Amino acid sequence: MHRIIIIILLSLVAMTGKAQVKSGLDLCLRDEATGEWLIGLFDDYAIYDRDYWEYAEARKGRLVLTKDGQRMEVRLKKNAVTIDGRKYKTSVLASKALPDYPTKDEAAWPGGIHAVEDSLTLRVCVRTRKEDVELGVFINRLIDEKSVREFAKPDGRGRLEVKMPVSGPTLLMMRNEFEHQLEHSYFWKLAVENGDTLLLYIDDVNDRSYVMGGKYARFNNELLGGDFHPRFVQGGELTIDSTITEQRRYMAECQTRLDSLNAARPNLSRRFRSYYKDDIRNQFAYPMLLKCIWPSAGESQRDVLGKAEAELNPMQWTKSEVPLMCRDEFIFNAGYYIMAQVDAKIPKLKDPSDFIYQLHQDGKVQLTEEEVRKVRNFQNLLGKKSGDDVLNKAFQSDIIPILGKPLITQYWEWDRSEKSTPIMMDVINSLDMDEASREILKAQYLMKAIDGKSHVASPRVMELAHREVRHPILIRAIDDANQRIADFLAENQRRKAETAPVAGSIASLRVSEEELKDIADGKALFDRIVAPFRGYVVYVDVWGTWCGPCRAEMENVPDLKKQLEGKPVVYLYFCNKSPEEAWRTFISQKHLDTDNAIHYNLPDAQESAIERYLEVYGFPTYRLVDTAGRLVPGGAPRPSNISGAVSAVEQLLNP
């Protein structure tokens, strides 16, 4: 009996020796000399120099921290701390964000393009009452606007770490994901760079956040300090004149806030001031530039573009010292402007029937006698100025199938890109911006001309790319993207045989185009398409292969489907004005051809009718259909808003 008691006592002593040392503290200390967050001392671990430390000893006023065999002494006194023999004047952080910095910082943003891609290390410490939290981290790639995404849950002590590839200064986005929400914080933006290591502390209990370390620590802490500008006007059905009036009112309010901010916080860094001004200009420009792509009824695109330029050019809206990948929303704005300029300047494309017949005469493609007859018949109808109904019917039945043949599609797309891409490069070259930003922008748009196509880029477009883009990392990315298309097409040829949908599967319920061909009304057409899916929630996506934001959103679809896996959900896609082969290739490339996905690339008249019924004012557009087959009023959350989309679907499944 005594022996058993002795063994138990020895075991308890051994366990006590291995027990984790606690500090009993909950302190974030700020270095008063620099204004930065210096050290975090919490009950079961400490944070210092962007890393986690354990307690080897914890006594009143004295701590010994340990990490990877290192030991470091910390002595605490009122308004001071000594770390490894170095004394700091400190104050306790209890505010929502870091207080103003004690000195000015006039350091500018860096320019140029980094020669290599390197890794960013982001460490996060989350203090929350919630038991299950998940964070998503997103970085838009330098080259192609695609997001690099990581999803992570904090460990049992609230800590997580992610590493992500970065090229140059970039804005990182972080938000809660799925149903695992924090109480207060939801969305953060942080500037990061190659080789950076930074630590973000999120105190969800007291609703406060601080950043420790990294090249842009001061900017990031100032950015976490609050949202200083009002929301911009939503354009909707406003005319360009009404939009400009609303935006001038918005700009006046922003300027008042900016003046107050500068007066109240004179030590805000140059980087923050330049970012804030740039952000306001982008918010100001957005509704006007959106109008340039989708003018209101009765407005011409050329007039809208002229009025927008007259409003925006005097403020030099394209010029900023903020690096391109940190210019929040600017790339979208620039995209609207570039698209509108190209639309206004591009020469009229040949009639497809003339183009097809010319290819045949030049010996580039070989048409059958029947195809030649159909092309000549359509040309005769055009010459006779036949009515729209006759022309549309002939075009849909005779020309589109020929135009959709892979080789003809390639030549058609090559002709379009060889006309539009030089104009696009000229428009970008005309923008008042730094050389690095201009070259990145050109590379991104050249990548868009390649990505999602059913063929490689034309030799003339690739020659233009090598002439316009010189930086090795950018031109290599363009070449690699083109090679990926070539490899993909070669692989497709090797496994050409298509398998029919499995009987009884969701895909097998798809209504064929043949069954739909005589339906012209948008509501009737939509109702017929969704009729087989009673009992399912239908997530509708209206998109186009030409649409950058559409393609970017589809990067999030696999994660959305994973969250809704096993639930009765159908993903219904309507593609706008996209070549047949490009449409099919994109679906395959992006793995969107799952059994619960239904795809349509309807004739223009039917697609327009569907879009009018669904109230599509821009691309992409998302809608939901409930289990009874009824269209839910209003839009649906985007795939990138996974938690919102999942919640909206589950509400319909469990009303």
Secondary structure, DSSP 4 states (H G I P E B T S, - for coil): -HHHHHHHHHHHHHHHHHSPP-----EEEEETTT-SEEEEE-SS-EEETTEEEEEEEEETTEEEEEETTEEEEEEEETTEEEETTEEEEEEE--SSSPPPPSS---PPPP-S--SS-EEEEEEEEEE-S-S---EEEEEE-TTT-PEEEEEE---TTSEEEEEEEE-SSEEEEEEE-TT---SS--EEEEEE-TT-EEEEEEETTTTEEEEE-STTHHHHHHHHT---SPPPPP-TT--HHHHHHHHHHHHHHHHHHHHHHHHH-TT--HHHHHHHHHHHHHHHHHHHHHHHHSPPTT--HHHHHHHHHHHHGGGTTT--SS-GGGSTTHHHHHHHHHHHHHHHHSPPPPPHHHHHHHHHHTTSS---HHHHHHHHHHHHHHHTT--HHHHHHHIIIIIHHHHTSHHHHHHHHHHHHHHHHHHHHHHHHHS-S-HHHHHHHHHHHHHHHHTT-SSPPPHHHHHHHHHH---HHHHHHHHHHHHHHHHHHHHHHHT-PPPPPPTTSTGGGPPPHHHHTT---HHHHHHHHHGGGTTSEEEEEEE-TT-HHHHHHHTTHHHHHHHTTTSSEEEEEEE-S--HHHHHHHHHHTT---TTEEEE---HHHHHHHHHHTT--SSSEEEEE-TTSPBPSS----TTSHHHHHHHHHHHH--
